[in-house]
Amino acid sequence: MHTIHTDVAVIGAGTAGLAAYRAAKAAGKQAMIIEGGPYGTTCARVGCMPSKLLIAAAEAAHGPAKWHAFGLRLEGSVHVDGRAVMERVRRERDRFVGFVLDGVQRIPERDRLRGYARFTDRNTLVVDDHTAVRFATAVIATGSSPSIPPPLRAANDRLVVNDDIFDWNDLPRSAAVFGPGVIGLELGQALHRLGVKVHMFGLGGQVGPFTDPAIRDYATRTFAAEFPLDADVRDVAVERIDSGVRVRWTSAKGVAGEIVVDTVVAATGRTPNVRNLGLTATGIELDARCVPAFDPCTLRCGDSNIFIAGDANNDLPLLHEAADEGRIAGENAARFPDVRPGQRRTPLGIVFSDPQLATVGRRYADLDAAAIVVGEVSFEDQGRSRVMLRNRGLLHVYADADDGRVLGAELMGPDAEHLAHLLAWGIQSGMTVERMLEMPFYHPVVEEGLRTALRDAAAKLAAHQSAERRAA
């Protein structure tokens, strides 16, 4: 057994791990990054970038569906070449991964160790039984893997997780997509628009990232109008048969259903890659999923010299959050025991479906409904949205009823990605509804919809404050 020593050991070479390594090196510490799987981040290989490539193809294919409403006529029909679509997805995906690999290769070889690591105590890792790494501090950045509910495993060779889609050579004729969350909605709608016969299933009625019942219900109705979506099924049974996979279920209303599909897609969440790290040897408190208890501001695990960042901590599995967490964890690992809270940005989540979905700041479920006002706008009659025939959506802005500060928002609509950024910047700057209304709004733009919601919130704030004065 070869033994090496380092100041900071980083387990995982994804977004969080690379950020932690660079932060530790920038602080002047000796650091080593340990990776057992392929190099290349989740985002580049199986997440953000390949999914957007598939979505871009779907948007292009779907464009002619609205031409008749504009008075345009299409002679013949659009043909989707599934092999060509997937060839571009893989080619461009590999290009993005290549950029990441180039960055990894620039890390000095002495700082890179290949193999799977496990803890033997709070200061020692063993890597593939060939190397012992003695460290002063460590950062766990091992990412996550798709989670598969046991009933779906009966699909056998016709079962894929969302990661597998981007290695397809061609598109299937039909698919049952389980999980109408962020990943399932993006991929399921894209496959539908590329000509795959899609049926989507969920549990408990949850659709997208929403906690606001009005927004969630609007999203459910909107997507169900485009493709079959059963958001609350019971008694799901999956069976591999000669012609594909038979799926049986019972709806929330007690109606039985049955379909046969070519493939089953499990988009049912992700599990942190922590179970094989030997964390019990560290003495750190673990939850039911073996994730260490940690401080979200410092990323420190309990009172230990070990930190955890990115998808591995099961907190905010988003690339920009992983990068921030990796930097914070790396800086704290380098300066340990002088551990300091790092800067955390306003929470921001975006789903690249059509219409797009977003949550910003504090969600509806995080707030006391009696202490806020809700500014609302529907995009169905919003000027620019109707001009573009993209007038589907609903936006709720949440403001503190006493001081008018914008606290958060949940929204569905055209260009929600841009509206969400404006809201996140305003929230992080501590802006009130009144202050945001002082900002410029051009005409005609989708952003005027945000202004309408803010005006609605301002009117409700005025009514609330008037009622308060009368009560006093």
C-alpha positions in Angstrom: 0.0 0.0 0.0 1.5 3.3 -1.2 1.0 6.2 1.2 0.8 9.9 0.2 0.2 13.1 2.1 -1.8 16.2 1.2 -3.3 19.2 2.9 -6.7 18.9 1.1 -8.1 15.7 -0.4 -11.0 16.3 -2.8 -13.1 13.3 -3.7 -14.8 13.8 -7.1 -13.8 15.7 -10.2 -17.1 17.2 -11.1 -18.2 20.8 -10.9 -18.0 21.0 -7.1 -14.8 19.0 -6.9 -13.0 21.0 -9.4 -14.1 24.3 -7.8 -13.0 23.0 -4.4 -9.6 21.9 -5.7 -9.0 25.2 -7.4 -10.0 27.1 -4.2 -7.6 25.1 -2.1 -4.8 25.6 -4.5 -5.5 29.4 -4.7 -5.2 29.5 -0.9 -1.7 28.1 -1.2 -2.4 24.6 0.0 -1.3 21.2 -1.4 -4.4 19.6 -2.8 -5.2 16.3 -4.5 -8.3 15.4 -6.6 -9.5 11.8 -6.6 -11.8 10.4 -9.2 -12.9 6.8 -9.8 -15.3 7.3 -12.7 -14.9 9.1 -16.1 -13.8 12.7 -16.0 -16.4 15.2 -17.1 -19.1 16.9 -15.1 -22.7 15.7 -14.8 -23.8 18.9 -16.5 -21.6 18.3 -19.6 -22.1 14.5 -19.8 -25.7 13.8 -18.9 -27.3 17.0 -17.6 -27.6 20.6 -18.6 -25.9 20.6 -22.0 -27.1 17.4 -23.7 -30.6 17.9 -22.5 -30.7 21.4 -24.0 -29.4 20.0 -27.3 -32.3 17.6 -27.3 -34.7 20.4 -26.4 -33.4 22.6 -29.1 -34.1 19.9 -31.7 -37.6 19.5 -30.3 -38.3 23.2 -30.5 -37.2 23.3 -34.1 -39.4 20.4 -35.0 -42.4 21.9 -33.1 -42.1 25.3 -34.8 -44.3 24.5 -37.8 -47.2 23.3 -35.5 -48.0 27.0 -34.9 -47.6 28.2 -38.5 -51.2 27.9 -39.4 -52.1 30.4 -36.6 -49.7 32.9 -38.2 -51.3 32.4 -41.6 -48.4 30.3 -42.9 -48.9 27.1 -44.9 -46.6 24.1 -44.9 -46.5 21.9 -48.0 -46.0 18.4 -46.9 -44.8 17.6 -43.3 -41.6 17.9 -41.2 -39.8 14.6 -40.9 -37.7 13.9 -37.8 -34.6 11.9 -38.5 -34.0 10.4 -35.1 -30.5 9.1 -35.9 -29.4 12.5 -37.1 -31.0 14.2 -34.0 -29.1 11.9 -31.6 -25.9 12.1 -33.6 -25.8 15.9 -33.1 -26.7 15.5 -29.5 -23.8 13.1 -28.9 -21.4 15.1 -31.1 -22.0 18.4 -29.3 -22.2 16.7 -25.9 -18.8 15.2 -26.5 -17.5 18.7 -27.5 -18.7 20.1 -24.2 -17.2 17.2 -22.3 -13.9 17.8 -24.1 -13.7 21.3 -22.7 -14.0 19.9 -19.2 -11.4 17.2 -20.0 -9.0 19.8 -21.2 -9.3 21.6 -17.9 -8.7 18.4 -15.9 -5.6 17.6 -18.0 -4.2 21.0 -17.0 -4.2 19.9 -13.4 -0.7 18.7 -12.5 -0.5 14.9 -12.7 0.9 14.8 -9.1 -2.5 16.3 -8.0 -4.6 13.7 -9.7 -5.3 10.2 -8.4 -7.5 7.6 -10.2 -9.7 5.3 -8.2 -12.6 5.0 -5.8 -11.9 6.4 -2.3 -13.3 5.4 1.1 -12.6 6.7 4.5 -10.8 4.6 7.1 -10.8 7.5 9.7 -11.1 11.3 9.8 -7.7 11.8 8.3 -7.2 8.8 5.9 -8.6 7.6 2.6 -7.9 4.3 0.9 -8.1 4.5 -2.9 -8.8 1.2 -4.7 -6.7 -0.7 -2.1 -3.5 0.6 -3.8 -3.0 4.0 -2.2 -3.5 5.5 1.3 -4.1 9.3 1.3 -3.3 11.0 4.6 -5.0 14.5 4.7 -5.5 17.4 7.0 -9.0 18.1 5.5 -11.2 16.6 2.9 -14.0 17.7 0.5 -16.6 15.2 -0.5 -17.9 16.1 -4.0 -18.9 12.7 -5.4 -22.1 13.9 -7.2 -25.3 11.8 -7.6 -26.8 9.0 -9.6 -30.3 8.4 -11.0 -32.7 6.8 -8.6 -34.9 3.9 -9.9 -38.1 2.9 -8.0 -38.2 -0.9 -7.7 -41.4 -1.5 -9.7 -39.8 0.0 -12.8 -36.9 -2.5 -12.8 -39.3 -5.1 -14.2 -38.8 -3.3 -17.6 -35.4 -5.0 -17.7 -33.5 -4.2 -20.8 -36.1 -1.7 -21.9 -35.6 0.5 -18.8 -33.4 3.6 -19.1 -32.5 6.4 -16.7 -32.4 10.0 -18.0 -28.6 9.7 -18.2 -28.8 6.9 -20.8 -30.9 8.9 -23.3 -28.0 10.9 -24.6 -26.2 7.7 -25.8 -29.2 6.6 -27.9 -28.4 6.1 -31.6 -32.1 6.6 -32.6 -35.4 7.6 -31.0 -37.9 5.0 -29.8 -41.4 5.0 -31.2 -43.0 5.2 -27.7 -42.0 5.8 -24.1 -43.5 5.8 -20.6 -41.8 8.6 -18.7 -42.0 8.3 -14.9 -41.4 11.5 -13.0 -42.9 14.9 -14.1 -40.3 16.8 -12.3 -37.6 19.1 -13.7 -35.8 16.3 -15.7 -38.9 14.4 -16.7 -40.8 17.4 -18.1 -37.8 18.6 -20.1 -37.0 15.2 -21.6 -40.6 13.9 -21.9 -41.8 17.0 -23.7 -38.8 17.0 -26.0 -39.3 13.4 -27.0 -43.0 14.1 -27.6 -42.2 16.9 -29.9 -39.6 14.8 -31.8 -42.4 12.3 -32.6 -42.1 9.8 -29.8 -45.4 8.7 -28.4 -45.0 9.7 -24.7 -47.1 9.0 -21.7 -45.9 10.6 -18.5 -46.7 9.4 -14.9 -46.3 11.0 -11.5 -47.1 10.5 -7.9 -49.1 12.7 -5.6 -50.0 15.3 -8.2 -46.6 17.0 -8.1 -45.6 18.6 -11.5 -42.5 20.6 -12.0 -40.7 22.3 -9.1 -43.8 24.2 -7.8 -45.1 24.5 -4.2 -47.8 27.1 -5.1 -51.0 25.1 -5.8 -52.3 27.6 -8.4 -49.1 27.5 -10.4 -48.7 23.7 -10.1 -52.3 23.2 -11.2 -51.9 25.5 -14.2 -48.7 23.6 -15.2 -50.5 20.3 -14.9 -53.4 21.4 -17.2 -51.0 22.9 -19.7 -48.7 19.9 -20.1 -51.7 17.4 -20.0 -53.2 19.3 -23.0 -50.1 18.6 -25.0 -49.4 14.9 -24.2 -50.9 12.3 -21.8 -49.9 13.1 -18.3 -51.2 11.3 -15.2 -49.7 13.1 -12.3 -51.1 11.0 -9.5 -51.2 7.3 -10.4 -51.6 4.3 -8.1 -50.8 0.6 -8.3 -48.3 0.9 -11.1 -47.3 -2.5 -12.6 -44.6 -2.8 -15.3 -44.1 -6.0 -17.3 -41.5 -6.8 -20.0 -43.3 -8.5 -22.9 -42.2 -9.6 -26.4 -43.4 -6.4 -28.0 -41.9 -4.0 -25.4 -43.1 -3.1 -21.9 -46.7 -3.2 -20.7 -47.6 -0.6 -18.1 -50.7 -0.8 -16.0 -51.9 1.8 -13.5 -54.9 3.2 -11.7 -55.6 6.9 -11.8 -56.4 9.0 -8.7 -60.1 8.7 -9.7 -59.9 4.9 -9.7 -59.8 4.5 -13.5 -57.6 1.7 -14.7 -55.2 2.3 -17.7 -52.9 0.2 -19.8 -50.4 0.9 -22.5 -47.5 -0.9 -24.3 -44.4 1.1 -25.0 -40.9 0.5 -26.5 -39.1 1.9 -23.5 -39.5 3.1 -19.9 -37.7 6.3 -18.8 -37.0 6.7 -15.1 -36.7 10.4 -14.3 -37.5 9.8 -10.7 -34.8 11.8 -8.9 -31.2 11.3 -8.0 -29.4 9.8 -5.1 -26.1 11.2 -3.6 -23.1 9.0 -4.3 -22.0 8.6 -0.6 -22.9 5.0 0.4 -19.6 3.5 -0.5 -17.4 6.2 1.1 -17.0 4.5 4.4 -18.4 7.5 6.2 -19.2 5.5 9.3 -15.4 5.4 9.9 -15.4 9.2 10.4 -17.9 9.3 13.2 -19.9 12.0 11.4 -23.7 11.9 11.9 -25.5 10.5 8.8 -29.1 10.7 7.7 -31.2 7.9 6.3 -29.5 8.3 2.9 -26.0 8.2 4.5 -25.6 11.9 3.7 -23.5 13.7 6.5 -25.2 16.4 8.6 -23.6 19.6 7.4 -23.8 23.4 7.7 -25.2 24.8 4.4 -23.3 28.1 5.0 -19.8 26.6 5.6 -20.4 23.1 4.1 -18.6 21.6 7.1 -19.8 18.1 8.2 -20.7 18.3 11.9 -17.6 19.3 13.9 -15.2 17.5 11.6 -12.4 18.4 9.2 -14.5 17.1 6.3 -16.7 19.2 4.0 -19.3 18.2 1.4 -20.3 20.1 -1.7 -22.5 19.8 -4.8 -25.0 17.0 -5.5 -23.4 14.8 -2.9 -25.0 16.8 -0.1 -28.5 16.5 -1.6 -29.3 20.2 -1.0 -29.4 22.3 -4.2 -28.4 20.0 -7.1 -27.7 22.8 -9.7 -24.5 23.6 -11.5 -24.1 27.1 -10.2 -24.8 26.0 -6.7 -22.3 23.2 -7.0 -19.7 25.6 -8.2 -20.4 28.0 -5.3 -20.4 25.2 -2.7 -17.2 23.7 -4.1 -15.5 27.1 -3.8 -16.8 27.6 -0.2 -15.8 24.1 0.8 -12.4 24.4 -0.7 -11.7 27.7 0.9 -12.8 26.4 4.3 -10.8 23.2 3.9 -7.7 25.3 3.1 -8.1 27.7 6.1 -9.3 25.0 8.6 -10.0 25.4 11.5 -10.9 29.0 10.7 -14.2 28.0 9.1 -16.3 30.9 7.7 -19.8 31.2 6.1 -19.5 31.6 2.4 -21.6 33.8 0.2 -24.8 32.0 -1.0 -26.8 33.5 -3.8 -30.6 33.9 -4.1 -32.0 30.4 -4.9 -32.8 30.2 -8.6 -34.2 27.2 -10.5 -35.2 27.0 -14.1 -36.9 24.3 -16.2 -36.4 24.5 -19.9 -39.7 23.1 -20.9 -42.2 25.1 -23.1 -43.5 27.1 -21.4 -40.5 27.5 -19.1 -40.9 27.1 -15.4 -38.9 28.8 -12.6 -38.7 29.3 -8.8 -36.8 32.2 -7.4 -35.9 33.1 -3.8 -38.3 31.7 -1.2 -41.0 29.5 -2.5 -44.6 29.7 -1.5 -44.3 26.7 0.8 -41.4 28.5 2.6 -43.5 31.5 3.5 -46.3 32.3 6.0 -49.3 33.0 3.7 -50.7 35.5 6.3 -47.5 37.6 6.2 -47.2 38.1 2.4 -49.1 39.5 -0.5 -49.1 37.7 -3.9 -48.8 39.7 -7.1 -50.2 37.8 -10.0 -50.2 38.0 -13.8 -51.5 35.6 -16.5 -49.5 35.5 -19.7 -52.6 34.5 -21.7 -53.5 38.1 -22.5 -50.0 39.6 -22.1 -49.3 41.7 -25.2 -45.9 40.4 -26.4 -46.7 36.8 -25.5 -49.9 36.9 -27.6 -48.0 38.5 -30.5 -45.6 35.5 -30.5 -48.4 32.9 -29.8 -46.5 32.0 -26.7 -49.3 33.2 -24.3 -49.4 30.4 -21.8 -48.3 31.0 -18.2 -48.9 32.3 -14.7 -46.6 34.3 -12.4 -46.9 34.8 -8.7 -44.6 37.2 -6.9 -44.4 37.0 -3.1 -43.7 40.2 -1.1 -43.5 40.9 2.6 -46.8 42.4 3.6 -45.2 44.8 6.1 -42.2 46.3 4.3 -42.9 45.4 0.7 -39.6 43.5 0.1 -39.8 41.0 -2.7 -39.2 37.5 -1.2 -39.6 35.1 -4.0 -41.6 33.9 -7.0 -43.0 30.9 -8.8 -43.7 31.2 -12.5 -44.5 29.5 -15.7 -44.4 31.4 -19.0 -42.5 32.5 -22.1 -38.9 33.5 -21.4 -39.2 32.6 -17.7 -35.5 32.1 -17.6 -35.0 35.8 -18.1 -37.8 37.0 -15.8 -36.4 34.7 -13.1 -32.9 36.3 -13.4 -34.4 39.8 -13.0 -36.3 38.7 -9.9 -33.3 36.9 -8.4 -31.1 40.1 -8.9 -33.9 42.2 -7.3 -34.3 39.8 -4.4 -30.6 39.6 -3.7 -30.3 43.4 -3.8 -33.1 43.6 -1.2 -35.4 45.5 -3.5 -39.0 46.3 -2.6 -42.0 46.1 -4.9 -41.9 49.9 -5.2 -38.2 49.9 -6.0 -38.6 47.2 -8.7 -41.4 49.2 -10.3 -39.0 52.2 -10.6 -36.8 50.1 -13.0 -37.2 50.6 -16.8 -39.6 48.4 -18.7 -39.6 48.6 -22.5 -42.6 48.1 -24.7 -43.7 45.6 -26.0 -41.7 43.0 -24.1 -42.6 39.9 -22.0 -41.0 41.7 -19.0 -44.1 43.9 -18.9 -45.8 40.9 -17.5 -43.5 41.0 -14.5 -44.4 44.7 -14.1 -48.1 43.8 -14.1 -47.5 41.3 -11.3 -45.5 43.9 -9.3 -48.3 46.4 -9.8 -50.8 43.9 -8.5 -48.6 43.3 -5.5 -48.3 47.1 -4.9 -52.1 47.5 -4.9 -52.4 44.6 -2.4 -49.6 46.1 -0.2 -51.5 49.5 -0.2 -54.7 47.8 0.8 -53.0 45.8 3.5 -51.3 48.9 4.9 -54.6 50.9 4.8 -56.3 48.1 6.7 -53.4 48.1 9.3 -53.8 51.8 9.8 -57.6 51.4 10.3 -57.1 48.6 12.7 -54.6 50.8 14.7 
